[in-house]
Amino acid sequence: MSSVSVLHPNFVSAFEEAIELLKSVAEYKLDDELQHRMRELGETKDACSPEERDEHRQLAEFWRRQTLRKVQALNVLKRLHEAAPDLIGSLPEPLDEA
């Protein structure tokens, strides 16, 4: 593997931007308002209208996709950190919720 000091500056710059993007995905947290709405709909789903059930399904699917992206971003960051710790810096802590 190439040393960081001999990599092209444009590559290093793009790599650093990609790392920041991965970190922002890994650190994403669902807004409190959305968390509350999803819980509210989940707790009352027997009394929900068809529209509210659909809203809950869409929110749950969004949460599932975001959680998957977070896990993927954390895994890639960990692998990159093992290969180039000087470029990666510290890794975000995994969160319990999306």
URNORFEN-V626731 format. One record per backbone hydrogen bond with DSSP energy under -1.0 kcal/mol. NH is the residue of the N-H (numbers start at 1). CO is the residue of the C=O. If there is no record, write none. Layout:
[[NH,CO] [NH,CO]]
//
This chain:
[[6,3] [7,4] [12,8] [13,9] [14,10] [15,11] [16,12] [17,13] [18,14] [19,15] [20,16] [21,17] [22,18] [23,19] [24,20] [25,21] [26,22] [27,23] [28,25] [35,31] [36,32] [37,33] [38,34] [39,35] [40,36] [41,37] [42,38] [43,39] [44,40] [47,44] [53,49] [54,50] [55,51] [56,52] [57,53] [58,54] [59,55] [60,56] [61,57] [62,58] [63,59] [64,60] [65,61] [66,62] [67,63] [68,64] [69,65] [70,66] [71,67] [72,68] [73,69] [74,70] [75,71] [76,72] [77,73] [78,74] [79,75] [80,76] [81,77] [82,78] [83,79] [84,80] [87,84] [88,84] [89,85]]
//
